């Protein structure tokens, strides 16, 4: 039987036709789609850090896309392992045909990626592949903290303080709330089983889902409001990006708590004017 292949996202052109600029555009598009309302934060990074962040987010997307695939658990784990091993081959100089991994390799040539955070990203994806729903609120919080810390540490290459860790984990959880409708339509649930019980056929009760999502908002807001005192030590571009993300998250939480918003059908989004206003505020506050 043939070995499982990585999932088809992102698409891989022929290695001989690899184009650095197109690979960068692919990573940028994946990063924008993954971050959604938070994608303007990337515009506050210096150009070299912007491209590095886009490559990392596209790589992480590949890992977690594999974790969300259908089929057997073993197949999902094999996809993740293959994606990770192919990255190692790209770091060793092989032309893999996967533009995202080759962009990661280019960034590794410019400045080596720290090993432990990349390993932790893959470990998070493996854990996600083995379950469709966290067991408890504490489990969901711990997993979000590990994932947020891994992404931040991969980019900043150093340990962060508790406030920045809290911000990163809150952003991970908030992103899962925005994708709640899509997740449950695919028979997955980012909300813990202790809060939302699975009913017949792998489905979830919409009323329970909305109530549990709104109960999560005060916990996330508390973490977000503690974040500002921990941002001073970040490099200026990342500090501005963090300020934008913090302001955007607070705005979105208020929308999610609105009982008129049906989070499952139409999750709240920042309007263009709001994004521009938050960008200006982040440039000013994050100086």
Secondary structure, DSSP 8 states (H G I E B T S, - for coil): -------S-S----GGG--HHHHHHHHHHHHHHHHGGGGGGGGGS-HHHHHHHHHHHHHHHHHHHHHT-SS-HHHHHHHHHHHHHHHHHHHTT---S-HHHHHHHHHHHHS---HHHHHHHHHHHHHHHT-SS-SSHHHHHHHHHHHHHHHHHHHH-S---HHHHHHHHHHHHHHHHHTHHHHHHTT--SS-TTTS-EEGGGEE-HHHHHHHHHHHHHHHHHHHHHHGGG-TTS-HHHHHHHHHHHHHHHHHHHHHH-TT--TTTS-----HHHHHHHHHHHHHHT-
